Amino acid sequence: MRAYSKVLLKKYFETQSIIDSDIQSFNYFLEKELANVLEENKEVEPTIIPTNIDEFKIRFDKIWVTKPEIIEADGSKRTIYPAEARLRKITYSAPIFMDISAHIDGVERQSFTTQIGNMPIMLKSSMCHLHGLSREELIKRGEDPDDPGGYFIINGTEKVLVNIEDLANNNFVVEQAATGTSEFVGKLFSERGSFKIPHSIEKLKDGVFYLSFTRVKRIPMVVIIKALGLTKDEDIMKFVSTEQNYDEMLVNLFEFVSIKSEDEALDYIAKKIGITQSKELRVERMTEIVDKYLLPHIGTKREDRLFKAYNLCKMIKKYIRATRGELALDDKDNYTNKRLKLSGDLLADLFRVNIKVLIGDLLYNFQRIVKRGKFPSIKVVIREKLLTSRIYSSMATGNWVGGRKGVSQRIQRLNFLETLSHLQRVISPLSSSQENFEARALHPTHLGRLCPIETPEGTNIGLRKNLSLLASISHEIDEEEILKSLKGVGLKVVR
């Protein structure tokens, strides 16, 4: 048996690298995620435009990254390999190109392709010059043929983006409340693009279910469901459960029986959170808050409201069943409730924030020149160094968006095993100075995913972990494709 397992393991590591998941994540970022981030910022309109124009829009059509190259002092361009980047203390990066067009009164007037910055490239990824080279070719290029790649070269220093574990987004969990007036609390982090909004559900002593999200604090859930268009008490009861009537729901419905329409419900919420304008303005502002910030992962358009209402009903059902003891409470430390953020996800977060900075700078420069009475070409107002310097700075210092520190680390090269270990590192965002005993403990779901032995002694014990040698990480899948498959086998969508 041992002989067979030896052969299998040897064969596995001949065909697989321990950092394949990270490389796939970076490739996915370049191929899909860059385009998704651009889609979120597809069109911008300057507020100050020349007087003889009614409408002016800047549209970002397409984005792509080429292979790493270097521009020498004499202006010549050529390809660069990692060995040269290390020796010359420069960044191994590739240019990012974008198609941009200007539309005046609905007619396209200017269209061009420009470089908007440089993107550091992960070694051995699909855009790296080392990708697919044989051992002999790697040696010829000055590389160690056994080096796994999976890291970046920033100003000549080898940097690794460590994996970060976080609670799964868009996943509703019910747990025992540590503090507060409610015995149990339901939590959900709704994420879509740059939004990551915490939602919490609690049941207070008056028997009413309350929902909190962004600046909307402790608003009765029945009122929010009515504001989303599910105004009939009978329908709300049906969507919470068709099998049985929950007494807890009857209390909630009776309490707010006087609210009969969407506008009344929206006005009630607006008054509760302190919006003090006329009724029309109150309802309008509240509509915007509900569409944008309530469960944004389901959608941010008007037609998504009913789906949000159905989802809130299902959350109430799970909350009631968990508090009654019919369902087990969720365990935050169970690895099914966690997700790992790999290099591609971390770079997507960084790029998402910095592309907004670049667009803001573009608009500022454009409007400044328009104020002087000129009509500038968009090509002139784009500063490509802005995006590049911000990305390089984060990767060089490890200070990431969202106030995270130590995301990018200098790779440890004391010996080959330590290098492999560093590439496999998983860091928990919890503070090392707090006790968090449960988060530090070994959980049965770690088996086969995380190494049960490799963790530092002292304050970081259990918070800094390492992936198992045979662990592979599955990647995010487009929900539309899954829904298409489910509809094919008979899933009916509730409208």
Secondary structure, DSSP 8 states (H G I E B T S, - for coil): -HHHHHHHHHHHHHH--TTHHHHHHHHHIIIIIHHHHHHHT-EE--SS--TT-S-EEEEEEEEEE---EEE-TTS-EEE--HHHHHHTT---EEEEEEEEEEEETTEEEEEEEEEEEEEE--TTSTTSTTTT--HHHHHHTT--TT-----EEETTEEEEE-EEEEE-TT--EEEE-SSSS-SEEEEEEEEETTEEEEEEEEE-TTS-EEEEETTEEEEEHHHHHHHTT---HHHHHHHH-SS---HHHHHHHHHTTT--SHHHHHHHHHHHTT--S-HHHHHHHHHHHHHHHSSTTT-SSGGGHHHHHHHHHHHHHHHHHHHHTSS----TTSGGGEEEE-HHHHHHHHHHHHHHHHHHHHHHHHHHHHHTT----HHHH--HHHHHHHHHHHHHH---GGG--SSEEE---SSHHHHHHHHTEEE--S-TTS--HHHHS--GGGTTTB-SS---SSTTTTTEEEB-TT--------HHHHHHHHHHTT-----
